[in-house]
Amino acid sequence: MPNRISSRWRGGAAALLALAFALSAAHAQDLKSFEQRITTKVLPNGLTIIICQRPEAPVFSYTTFVDAGDVDDPSGESGLAHMFEHLAFKGTSQIGTTNYAAEKVALARVEAANNAYEAEYLKPVGRDPKKLEELHKAFVAAQAAAEKYVIPNQFTEVAERNGAEGLNAETGLDDTMYFWSMPENRLQLWAWLESSRLADTVPREFYKERSVVIEERRMRTDSNPIGRLVEQFLATAYVAQNYGRSAIGWPSEVSQITATEAMAFHKKYYAGSNIVVAVVGDVDPKTAMPMLEKYFSKVPGGPKPEEMTTVEPPQFAEKKVIIREQTQPFYIEGYHRPSYRDPDDAVYDAIQDIMSNGRVSRLYRSLVEKQQIAAEAEGFSPFPGEKYPSLFAFYAVPLPGHTPAEMRAAIHKEIEKLKTADVTDAELEMYKTRARADLLRGLANNQGLASALAEYQTRYGDWRELFLQLDRVDKVTKADIRRVANKIFVASNRTSAEIDYQAPTAAAKSEGGAE
């Protein structure tokens, strides 16, 4: 998970051991103290509210965690989860409009005009260019008519005018998060704003935002060699599961998704049973919980959507992608691994830490410092998501004069060491110490704690797992690391992708000179 504290953990041996004992004691104390300060309530509509009281400063932070992301986009509608994140900042029937009754009628006309235009555009044969042009003009005119009622950015302006900081959202493959921090005396205003955009969504400026997403895709993927490579890499690694789809959406699908489809997605996935709201800061649960229940009870209820049932079949042959371009060479490879619920999840974290955590990691010392063949070299897991079985990936960026083939060979050499010899006691202890330290550092920050509480409550059904997972960290052994490395780091389970530098052709050089 992108914000899961345990899966992104980043001196002398004696000092490390001393710190380990200190952190272990702090861990037990923190869990007990957090249990005394945290109040959890599931509302009748299924929405879960978590309040953690921290009166040290008169502020609070929150995270709204929706258990839906890009992986949940319906077939043929990739990009919907991301599109809805954009809609969430466009306001409600009370915010962002001068006259919602009239705007609602205008938005219905926009949708009708879009449907008419697309019906003609998508005709496999017999498309009438003149009619298509007229329909497009009608669509543009309908958007302009609806735009007259819009108060741009009013939702954001109201929040920021009342002290909101860090106002943002993230759409991942597995989930969508909304968050900001605010003065504690604006808690009720925040509750009204946040619950309103969950319960009273308006597909305002939908097609304008669709164009923005298309431009995002152009910049992040189509015009980015590594973006294109990673998209092809994942599409090759997965043959059935949705992790193989473009995260931001395939161009032909993003350009055709509609406001009607977005609202259907919202109705299904933004039900109370699929949402956890965590608030951390100077908030007294005795007075705050009744108020929050009043506002967030407005969110529609409904059953929690079923998780995806498609299972990626075992990979039984190595797969490879090669892109030849006039750009920086790059190498990446991935091996299928289980989801975060697997008993060996902490072992994968240990391998990532030992191979990739900073300048003392094996890949950095070998490829960057000792051999001096790479500018960067890391392993990371899970990728691209965590809710479902994913990949353990490695990448390296060759220095000038070196090739992706050299990166591949050097990475494989380090992987073989994991498979044939135990890691050192110091490496394993450093991993466990960093895991504890990173957990405590994350808990010290209101926003980080809010995100972690919401995520663990969603994934495990109990926020306490945030602390209990350290028990699994402590149990990781050197034998576990060898066993897991030998199980997944095999050629038949590998997909690799690389960018090979291709010099410009004589014709290209000639064209460049003519300019």
CORHU-V52084 format. One record per run of one state. SS is the DSSP state (hx for helix, st for strand, lp for the rest). FROM is the first residue (numbers start at 1). TO is the last residue. Records with the same first field share a line. If there is no record, write none. Layout:
SS->FROM-TO  FROM-TO
//
This chain:
lp->1-4  8-12  43-47  54-58  67-69  73-79  88-96  98-99  122-128  148-149  151-153  162-164  172-175  200-205  223-224  238-241  245-250  255-258  270-271  282-284  297-318  326-329  338-344  357-357  361-361  371-373  384-389  399-403  421-424  444-445  461-464  476-477  489-490  502-505  515-515
hx->5-7  13-37  70-72  80-87  100-121  129-147  154-161  184-199  206-222  225-237  242-244  251-254  259-269  272-274  285-296  345-356  358-360  362-370  404-420  425-443  446-460  465-475  478-488  491-493  506-514
st->38-42  48-53  59-66  97-97  150-150  165-171  176-183  275-281  319-325  330-337  374-383  390-398  494-501
//
